[in-house]
Amino acid sequence: MTPVRPGIWISDVVRALGAARTDSERAQVAQLLGFDLAAGAYDDALPPPVQPPLPDVTFSQALEEPDLHSGDEPAAWTAPEEWSEPTDVLAELPLLRPVQVEPTGARQEPLEPLARPTSERVVLPHLPLLVPHWTSAIIRALLARQVCEGPVDIPVLIDTLAHGRPVTALPRQPVPTLRYGVQVLVDRGTGMQPFRRDQDELVARIRAVVGPALVEVGYFSDVPQRGTGPGARWTRTTYQPPKNGRRILLLSDLGLGGPAEHFHRGTREEWEDFVGLVRQAGSSAVALSPYPTIRWARWMPRLLPLISWDRTTRPSRVGEGLP
């Protein structure tokens, strides 16, 4: 074999040999490309093709087709014996003996399906903020005024006589009374929106305890000075405190609740102005706040009596610190 010329690859030789027709042409092409291939060497280099054995069937038999109209049908294919499976697979498995047999429970009754949803509104049970059987006592402790119309105060009478002072009127012990009535101011601002049902129920209980004729109800938003009235917001006017010395009960959070973007909440200055108006009219105010004491600002209990409006409120503690 002569040395291969540079730039000529075996693939080039194979492609050129495939285009040649005879052995002599293949030999000449291989020599021109730098390969010395004798005549007939190309055929010997390639292995002979392997052909599958043909069935021993003559050409005439291959052309014959089965006669479908005759009674003879081609035999169906059957699987070898080693492929067949036993008909009963479980027969070869060993049977297990039960260890214990327990009786089944009583037959359960079928469950009733749930009621189909309807458009009818069902009022859910309401749990008020105050303990129900203490509410009346808490209202009396909040709204009652002390008047000296009770039994004769014997210790005071004896002290007057001992000092030689004239007795112009019998001294009497103070007793609470609700005959002066009450002015209930209900805050309808954003911070008190979750407690509107509690406000309405408490106003109804106050009317039942004090009397409808002695209860004055006014609604406002955030601060009473921005408009107070017994009806809708568009009917509210300038707030006027009571002139007969009635107790004022505030159902408000004093600007404590509501979302952070609520910029119309009442300020400290506005509530100080409200307390000043009440005192000038000769009345006193007390507030019920639904928020815990830990959230109260320091100025709130200093400005006016502030009572927790929750389940911890007791009648015995409500009257402490009230005028």
BELRA-V23936 format. One record per residue. N is the residue number from 1. RES is the residue in one small letter. D_CENTER is the distance of its C-alpha to the mean C-alpha in Angstrom with 1 decimal. Layout:
<<N;RES;D_CENTER> <N;RES;D_CENTER>>
This chain:
<<1;m;89.2> <2;t;89.6> <3;p;87.0> <4;v;84.1> <5;r;84.2> <6;p;81.4> <7;g;78.8> <8;i;79.3> <9;w;76.8> <10;i;77.1> <11;s;74.6> <12;d;77.1> <13;v;79.9> <14;v;77.9> <15;r;77.1> <16;a;80.8> <17;l;82.0> <18;g;79.8> <19;a;81.5> <20;a;85.0> <21;r;86.8> <22;t;89.4> <23;d;90.0> <24;s;92.5> <25;e;90.1> <26;r;87.4> <27;a;90.0> <28;q;90.9> <29;v;87.3> <30;a;86.5> <31;q;89.7> <32;l;88.8> <33;l;85.4> <34;g;86.9> <35;f;86.6> <36;d;89.7> <37;l;88.9> <38;a;91.8> <39;a;92.1> <40;g;90.1> <41;a;88.1> <42;y;85.0> <43;d;85.0> <44;d;85.5> <45;a;82.7> <46;l;80.1> <47;p;79.5> <48;p;80.5> <49;p;77.6> <50;v;76.6> <51;q;76.6> <52;p;75.3> <53;p;78.0> <54;l;78.7> <55;p;79.1> <56;d;82.6> <57;v;82.6> <58;t;85.2> <59;f;84.5> <60;s;85.7> <61;q;83.4> <62;a;80.4> <63;l;81.1> <64;e;81.3> <65;e;78.3> <66;p;77.7> <67;d;78.9> <68;l;75.9> <69;h;78.1> <70;s;80.0> <71;g;78.9> <72;d;78.3> <73;e;74.6> <74;p;73.5> <75;a;72.6> <76;a;68.9> <77;w;67.5> <78;t;67.1> <79;a;65.2> <80;p;67.2> <81;e;67.4> <82;e;65.4> <83;w;62.4> <84;s;62.4> <85;e;60.0> <86;p;60.7> <87;t;59.6> <88;d;58.0> <89;v;55.8> <90;l;54.7> <91;a;58.4> <92;e;58.7> <93;l;55.7> <94;p;56.3> <95;l;54.8> <96;l;52.7> <97;r;53.4> <98;p;50.5> <99;v;50.1> <100;q;48.7> <101;v;47.8> <102;e;45.2> <103;p;45.0> <104;t;42.0> <105;g;39.8> <106;a;40.1> <107;r;38.9> <108;q;35.4> <109;e;35.0> <110;p;32.8> <111;l;29.3> <112;e;28.8> <113;p;26.5> <114;l;23.5> <115;a;24.4> <116;r;24.1> <117;p;21.5> <118;t;23.4> <119;s;23.1> <120;e;23.9> <121;r;21.6> <122;v;21.2> <123;v;20.9> <124;l;18.7> <125;p;20.6> <126;h;20.5> <127;l;21.0> <128;p;23.1> <129;l;23.1> <130;l;26.7> <131;v;28.2> <132;p;29.6> <133;h;33.1> <134;w;33.5> <135;t;32.5> <136;s;36.0> <137;a;37.6> <138;i;35.2> <139;i;36.1> <140;r;39.8> <141;a;39.6> <142;l;37.8> <143;l;40.1> <144;a;43.4> <145;r;46.4> <146;q;49.2> <147;v;52.6> <148;c;55.9> <149;e;56.7> <150;g;56.5> <151;p;59.3> <152;v;62.2> <153;d;61.4> <154;i;64.4> <155;p;64.0> <156;v;64.0> <157;l;67.0> <158;i;69.0> <159;d;68.3> <160;t;69.6> <161;l;72.7> <162;a;73.3> <163;h;73.4> <164;g;75.8> <165;r;73.5> <166;p;74.0> <167;v;71.4> <168;t;70.6> <169;a;67.5> <170;l;66.0> <171;p;63.0> <172;r;60.0> <173;q;56.7> <174;p;53.5> <175;v;51.2> <176;p;47.8> <177;t;47.7> <178;l;45.3> <179;r;48.1> <180;y;47.4> <181;g;44.0> <182;v;40.8> <183;q;39.2> <184;v;35.3> <185;l;33.6> <186;v;30.0> <187;d;27.9> <188;r;25.9> <189;g;24.7> <190;t;21.3> <191;g;20.8> <192;m;21.5> <193;q;19.4> <194;p;16.8> <195;f;20.0> <196;r;22.1> <197;r;22.1> <198;d;23.4> <199;q;26.0> <200;d;27.3> <201;e;27.7> <202;l;29.4> <203;v;31.8> <204;a;32.7> <205;r;33.5> <206;i;35.6> <207;r;37.6> <208;a;38.3> <209;v;39.5> <210;v;41.4> <211;g;42.5> <212;p;41.5> <213;a;44.6> <214;l;43.9> <215;v;40.3> <216;e;39.8> <217;v;36.2> <218;g;35.4> <219;y;32.2> <220;f;31.6> <221;s;29.0> <222;d;28.7> <223;v;32.5> <224;p;35.0> <225;q;37.7> <226;r;35.8> <227;g;36.4> <228;t;36.2> <229;g;37.0> <230;p;36.4> <231;g;34.9> <232;a;32.9> <233;r;32.5> <234;w;35.5> <235;t;37.7> <236;r;37.2> <237;t;40.2> <238;t;41.3> <239;y;40.5> <240;q;43.4> <241;p;43.4> <242;p;45.1> <243;k;48.9> <244;n;49.6> <245;g;47.8> <246;r;44.7> <247;r;41.8> <248;i;38.9> <249;l;35.4> <250;l;32.5> <251;l;29.0> <252;s;27.5> <253;d;25.7> <254;l;28.7> <255;g;26.7> <256;l;24.4> <257;g;20.9> <258;g;19.3> <259;p;18.1> <260;a;20.5> <261;e;21.9> <262;h;23.0> <263;f;26.7> <264;h;28.2> <265;r;27.3> <266;g;30.4> <267;t;32.5> <268;r;34.6> <269;e;37.8> <270;e;36.7> <271;w;35.9> <272;e;39.2> <273;d;40.9> <274;f;39.3> <275;v;40.6> <276;g;44.0> <277;l;44.2> <278;v;43.4> <279;r;46.0> <280;q;48.7> <281;a;48.2> <282;g;48.9> <283;s;45.5> <284;s;42.8> <285;a;39.0> <286;v;36.3> <287;a;32.5> <288;l;29.5> <289;s;26.5> <290;p;23.1> <291;y;22.3> <292;p;23.8> <293;t;27.2> <294;i;26.2> <295;r;24.7> <296;w;27.8> <297;a;30.2> <298;r;33.8> <299;w;35.4> <300;m;33.3> <301;p;34.9> <302;r;38.3> <303;l;38.2> <304;l;37.7> <305;p;36.7> <306;l;33.0> <307;i;31.5> <308;s;28.1> <309;w;26.3> <310;d;24.6> <311;r;25.6> <312;t;27.9> <313;t;30.3> <314;r;33.6> <315;p;36.5> <316;s;39.0> <317;r;37.3> <318;v;36.6> <319;g;40.2> <320;e;40.8> <321;g;41.5> <322;l;41.6> <323;p;44.8>>
